[in-house]
C-alpha cells in the first residue's frame, strides 16, 4: 500500500498563505449549512430516536428510493430501491467492490492515468494492473479490446470514470460508450463505472451512462453526495442490476461497518427531498465551478510557457496539464516554496512510470487566488526549465 500524495499534501494546505490546487475539495462556502441545520432539526423532531438508532445495512428506504429515482431521471436507468446500497463515501464503495472481486494477483483494467483513490483501494487487495490508452475522448476502445484479448487471465473488472475523469477532466466520448460496454460483454469482464462528477457539467448535454445499456455483463455504478451536498456527510451509493453481486456487497459492508450513519442519511434525504431548493443548490455549484474553470484556463493561457500543455474540461473539478521534459515531483518542491501546490501526475499512473503530468483543482480556490496561484506556478516552471 502507498501513502496518498493528496492526503499528505493536505497538511501543507492548512497553512493560510498556501494556494492549493491539490486536494479534490469542493468549495466550502457553497455548503448548504443553514439548510442542513434546518433539516437536522426537522429530522430530530420527526424521527428522533429512530434517526439515532441502528438501521439496515443497505441504507434507509428514503435514501435508496431517492437514489433510484435520481439515477433513472438523469442516466436513463430503471433501478429499483433494492438495487441500491448506501455506502460510507464512494471510497468505501471501491473498497467493498475490491473486497468481493479481488484475490491477490488478480488483474484490474484501468485508464492510464487513473484515479489515485481507486488504485489505493485495489492495492490493498494486491491487484495487478493492465492499462488502457486514453486520449481527449477518454478510453480508446481499440486499446481496450487489445488489452482484454492479450490478458493472461480474465481481468476481474474494468474501472472507469467516464465523466470529467479524475485526474484528467476528460469525458468518455458518446460514440465510445456502447463500444466499451460491448467489448467488456464479449470478454465477460465486469465494469465499475465511477461517476462522482456527473452532475457537474458546465456545457453540452449529459451523456448516457454505461450502466444504462442493456448487457449480459455486470456493471456497478458508483455515485456520491460529496460533490453536490457536502463530503463530510459521507453519503454515497452503489447501484447494480446484478442481485448476486449486490448481496455480496451487503455482506462485505456488514463486516466493515454494519451500516452507514443513520442520522446523516435522514438529513441528506430530507434536504434532497426539498426538490426546488436542492436543484438551485446544484445549479449554483455548477455556475461557480464553471467560472473558476474559465479563470484557471485563461490564466494558464496568459502565463504558461510553450512547454506546458493543458485541457479545458467540460465539467467536474480538475484540469490536467503536462510539462515537456519536467518531473512534476521536482516542480512541486519549487512551487511549494512559492506557496502553491498541486498533485504531481506520477501517482495517478498505476505503473508510476510517467512523471510530466499534474492535476490542478479549480473548485476550491476563489478566482483571485486561482490567478495568483497560476502566476506563481508559472514562475516555478520557468525557473526549473531555465
QUIKAFEN-V206611 format. One line per field, one symbol per residue. psi: psi as a letter, one per 20 degrees, with the letter a starting at -180 (. if undefined). burial: b if it has 9 or more other ideal C-beta (glycine too) atoms within 8 Angstrom, else e. Layout:
psi: ???
burial: ???
This chain:
psi: qqqphgghhhghiiphjpppkfqlprohiipmgghhgghgggghhhhdhhijrqaqhhqqhhghgggghggghhikrlqqhiippprmqhhhggggghhihpqpiqqppqqnrrpghgggghhhjlqqppqqqqaijbpohhggggghhiphrpqhrppqnholqoiijqppqgiighggghghghjkprpooomijhilphrrqpqpqhiippqiqppppprqihiiephihlorqqpqiogggghhhgghhhhgjgrqpggggggghgghimgggghhgghggggghghhggggghhghhhqrhipprrnqjabiqqpqqopjpoihhhhgghhhjkpqroqhhiiphiljpjjrqpopihhqrghhgggghggggghghghh.
burial: eeebbbeebbebbeeeebbbbbbebbbeebbbeebbeebbebbbeeeeeebeeeeebbbbebbbbbbbebbbebbebebebebbbbbebbebbbbbbbbbbbeeebbbbbbbbbbbbbbbbbbbbbbebbbbebeebbbbbebbbebbeebeeebbbbbbbbbbbbbbbbbbeeebbebbbbbbbebebbbbbbbbbbbbbbeeeebbbbbebebebebbbbbbbbbbbbbebbbbbbbbebeebbebbbebbeebeebbebbbbbbbbbbbbbeebbeebbebbbebbbbbbebbbebbeeebeebbebbebbbbbbbbbbbeebebbbbbebbbebbbbbbbbbbbbbeeeebbbbbbbbbbbeeebbbbbbbbbbbbbbebbe
